[in-house]
Amino acid sequence: MLDPYQTHQTVAERAAKEAGTLLLGLSGKVLVREKQPGDLVTEADSAAQRRIGSILIESFPDSTLLAEEDGA
């Protein structure tokens, strides 16, 4: 049985790999929007964040997530 830290590491590694794959697939297809004046975010940023968030929430449903690109 995995200890709690190993479980978190395993989930984090999965999230990072899946987000990385998603980002590679979106390479060269950048749509940019402005969150606030001078604060740009790409669709790839948002998509990667959504994927990571969904994996974390699926794995740790009692936790909350505060995210950079699209808020909580």
Backbone as a chain_set.jsonl record, in Angstrom:
{"seq": "MLDPYQTHQTVAERAAKEAGTLLLGLSGKVLVREKQPGDLVTEADSAAQRRIGSILIESFPDSTLLAEEDGA", "coords": {"N": [[0.837, -1.187, 0.0], [0.498, 2.24, -0.794], [2.096, 4.996, 0.804], [0.651, 8.094, 2.09], [2.063, 10.307, 0.985], [3.3, 9.204, -1.232], [1.088, 8.551, -2.756], [0.09, 11.123, -3.371], [2.265, 12.067, -4.861], [2.239, 10.3, -7.038], [-0.231, 10.939, -8.243], [0.259, 13.635, -8.85], [2.364, 13.394, -10.682], [1.048, 12.036, -12.76], [-0.849, 13.987, -13.478], [0.857, 16.058, -14.34], [2.133, 14.841, -16.543], [-0.057, 14.313, -18.264], [-0.994, 16.921, -18.693], [1.266, 17.976, -19.924], [1.356, 16.485, -22.3], [-1.01, 17.401, -23.453], [-0.327, 20.119, -23.777], [1.788, 19.895, -25.623], [0.359, 18.997, -27.815], [-1.095, 21.26, -28.403], [0.756, 23.014, -29.257], [1.842, 25.703, -31.182], [-0.686, 26.445, -31.814], [-1.828, 28.782, -30.658], [-4.079, 30.608, -28.846], [-4.732, 33.679, -27.52], [-5.818, 35.429, -24.654], [-6.787, 38.246, -22.683], [-6.561, 38.458, -19.282], [-6.538, 40.52, -17.456], [-5.658, 43.965, -17.913], [-2.634, 43.796, -19.577], [-2.092, 41.257, -18.598], [-1.732, 38.34, -19.842], [-3.112, 35.251, -21.053], [-2.907, 32.019, -22.422], [-4.932, 29.815, -24.454], [-3.933, 27.291, -24.251], [-2.678, 27.371, -21.732], [-4.944, 27.569, -20.048], [-6.305, 25.193, -20.745], [-4.487, 23.208, -19.941], [-4.426, 23.732, -17.21], [-7.096, 23.175, -16.538], [-7.148, 20.41, -17.06], [-5.243, 19.4, -15.218], [-6.51, 20.254, -12.867], [-8.908, 18.757, -12.972], [-7.961, 16.15, -12.675], [-6.792, 16.304, -10.124], [-9.012, 16.975, -8.49], [-10.651, 14.783, -8.972], [-9.082, 12.799, -7.825], [-8.712, 13.667, -5.213], [-11.266, 14.396, -3.793], [-12.227, 15.787, -1.541], [-10.73, 18.001, -1.267], [-9.763, 21.438, -1.982], [-9.172, 23.667, -4.725], [-7.129, 26.219, -5.749], [-6.487, 28.126, -8.449], [-4.299, 29.546, -10.918], [-4.946, 30.616, -13.574], [-7.769, 30.598, -14.137], [-9.061, 31.047, -11.746], [-10.736, 29.694, -8.826]], "CA": [[0.0, 0.0, 0.0], [1.264, 3.473, -0.882], [1.888, 5.965, 1.876], [-0.072, 9.261, 1.543], [2.917, 11.145, 0.15], [3.5, 8.505, -2.501], [-0.163, 8.705, -3.501], [0.079, 12.493, -3.903], [3.293, 12.159, -5.899], [1.77, 9.548, -8.199], [-1.276, 11.735, -8.887], [0.896, 14.833, -9.407], [3.106, 12.99, -11.882], [0.059, 11.762, -13.81], [-1.401, 15.275, -13.911], [1.889, 16.774, -15.091], [2.336, 14.167, -17.832], [-1.22, 14.533, -19.123], [-0.993, 18.334, -19.089], [2.359, 18.14, -20.873], [0.901, 15.935, -23.574], [-2.001, 18.347, -23.973], [0.399, 21.315, -24.227], [2.502, 19.565, -26.86], [-0.637, 18.922, -28.873], [-1.564, 22.611, -28.723], [1.903, 23.818, -29.681], [1.649, 26.383, -32.45], [-2.1, 26.784, -31.964], [-1.995, 29.619, -29.475], [-5.094, 31.647, -28.769], [-4.396, 34.468, -26.337], [-6.811, 36.378, -24.165], [-6.263, 39.104, -21.627], [-7.315, 38.337, -18.036], [-6.568, 41.902, -16.992], [-4.717, 44.697, -18.77], [-1.238, 43.376, -19.491], [-1.991, 39.918, -18.021], [-2.179, 37.455, -20.922], [-3.189, 33.81, -20.826], [-3.215, 31.307, -23.665], [-5.895, 28.729, -24.326], [-3.165, 26.129, -23.793], [-2.548, 27.517, -20.275], [-6.233, 27.241, -19.439], [-6.608, 23.78, -20.977], [-3.609, 22.418, -19.068], [-4.892, 23.926, -15.842], [-8.346, 22.421, -16.371], [-6.829, 18.971, -17.002], [-4.615, 19.158, -13.92], [-7.545, 20.42, -11.856], [-9.858, 17.637, -12.986], [-7.275, 14.983, -12.108], [-6.637, 16.5, -8.68], [-10.321, 16.91, -7.837], [-11.078, 13.38, -9.078], [-8.268, 11.995, -6.91], [-8.832, 14.188, -3.85], [-12.533, 15.137, -3.876], [-12.489, 16.605, -0.357], [-9.8, 19.129, -1.286], [-10.111, 22.578, -2.824], [-8.115, 24.031, -5.669], [-7.014, 27.613, -6.147], [-5.704, 28.057, -9.662], [-3.826, 30.835, -11.414], [-5.505, 31.154, -14.805], [-9.209, 30.756, -14.156], [-9.618, 31.125, -10.404], [-10.936, 28.478, -8.031]], "C": [[0.881, 1.249, 0.0], [1.036, 4.338, 0.348], [1.25, 7.219, 1.27], [0.793, 10.137, 0.637], [3.158, 10.504, -1.207], [2.255, 8.624, -3.373], [-0.227, 10.087, -4.14], [1.094, 12.643, -5.034], [2.832, 11.461, -7.171], [0.715, 10.339, -8.967], [-0.667, 12.976, -9.54], [1.669, 14.505, -10.682], [2.156, 12.701, -13.044], [-0.502, 13.064, -14.368], [-0.397, 16.039, -14.761], [2.103, 16.153, -16.477], [1.165, 14.411, -18.78], [-1.299, 15.979, -19.588], [0.116, 18.6, -20.102], [1.999, 17.626, -22.257], [-0.095, 16.874, -24.238], [-1.299, 19.599, -24.528], [1.168, 21.062, -25.515], [1.546, 19.518, -28.042], [-1.147, 20.288, -29.309], [-0.44, 23.532, -29.193], [1.666, 24.41, -31.065], [0.215, 26.794, -32.711], [-2.513, 27.686, -30.803], [-3.077, 30.672, -29.684], [-4.852, 32.379, -27.455], [-5.575, 35.344, -25.957], [-6.178, 37.166, -23.022], [-7.154, 38.964, -20.394], [-7.575, 39.724, -17.457], [-5.609, 42.656, -17.906], [-3.275, 44.257, -18.521], [-1.029, 41.982, -18.921], [-2.591, 38.925, -19.008], [-2.199, 35.997, -20.485], [-3.543, 33.149, -22.157], [-4.277, 30.24, -23.396], [-5.191, 27.459, -23.848], [-2.967, 26.177, -22.276], [-3.825, 27.069, -19.578], [-6.573, 25.758, -19.586], [-5.763, 22.887, -20.068], [-4.066, 22.535, -17.617], [-6.185, 23.146, -15.582], [-8.074, 20.927, -16.243], [-6.208, 18.619, -15.658], [-5.671, 19.23, -12.813], [-8.498, 19.246, -11.81], [-9.229, 16.376, -12.397], [-7.158, 15.126, -10.595], [-7.962, 16.374, -7.943], [-10.873, 15.483, -7.869], [-10.357, 12.516, -8.038], [-8.438, 12.392, -5.45], [-10.099, 15.037, -3.738], [-12.84, 16.022, -2.666], [-11.583, 17.835, -0.281], [-10.362, 20.27, -2.133], [-8.913, 22.911, -3.696], [-8.2, 25.517, -5.968], [-6.038, 27.647, -7.309], [-5.385, 29.435, -10.206], [-4.666, 31.408, -12.557], [-6.999, 31.469, -14.74], [-9.849, 30.796, -12.773], [-9.814, 29.772, -9.77], [-11.731, 27.446, -8.796]], "O": [[1.886, 1.308, 0.708], [-0.076, 4.408, 0.872], [1.3, 7.396, 0.053], [0.308, 10.653, -0.37], [3.214, 11.199, -2.221], [2.358, 8.78, -4.59], [-0.56, 10.211, -5.319], [0.807, 13.278, -6.049], [3.021, 11.987, -8.268], [0.757, 10.406, -10.196], [-1.036, 13.331, -10.659], [1.625, 15.263, -11.651], [2.432, 13.08, -14.182], [-0.616, 13.228, -15.583], [-0.76, 16.605, -15.792], [2.239, 16.872, -17.466], [1.369, 14.683, -19.963], [-1.631, 16.243, -20.744], [-0.079, 19.371, -21.041], [2.306, 18.263, -23.264], [-0.027, 17.111, -25.444], [-1.635, 20.076, -25.612], [1.198, 21.916, -26.401], [1.889, 19.951, -29.143], [-1.581, 20.459, -30.448], [-0.676, 24.703, -29.491], [1.328, 23.691, -32.006], [-0.073, 27.427, -33.727], [-3.443, 27.371, -30.061], [-2.991, 31.51, -30.582], [-4.777, 31.755, -26.397], [-6.244, 35.923, -26.813], [-5.148, 36.771, -22.475], [-8.338, 39.298, -20.431], [-8.684, 40.046, -17.03], [-4.819, 42.028, -18.61], [-2.769, 44.336, -17.402], [0.117, 41.557, -18.773], [-3.8, 38.695, -19.016], [-1.4, 35.573, -19.65], [-4.37, 33.654, -22.916], [-4.485, 29.823, -22.257], [-5.778, 26.65, -23.13], [-3.072, 25.151, -21.605], [-3.784, 26.284, -18.631], [-7.074, 25.141, -18.647], [-6.269, 21.923, -19.493], [-4.087, 21.546, -16.885], [-6.343, 22.53, -14.528], [-8.689, 20.249, -15.421], [-6.609, 17.641, -15.028], [-5.718, 18.37, -11.933], [-8.861, 18.783, -10.729], [-9.899, 15.619, -11.695], [-7.402, 14.167, -9.863], [-8.031, 15.738, -6.891], [-11.488, 15.03, -6.904], [-10.953, 11.616, -7.446], [-8.321, 11.555, -4.556], [-10.018, 16.258, -3.604], [-13.657, 16.936, -2.78], [-11.668, 18.615, 0.668], [-11.31, 20.088, -2.897], [-7.789, 22.485, -3.429], [-9.244, 26.009, -6.396], [-4.885, 27.24, -7.165], [-6.131, 30.387, -9.973], [-5.057, 32.574, -12.506], [-7.436, 32.505, -15.241], [-11.058, 30.599, -12.646], [-9.14, 28.807, -10.13], [-11.992, 26.36, -8.279]]}, "num_chains": 1, "name": "protein.A"}
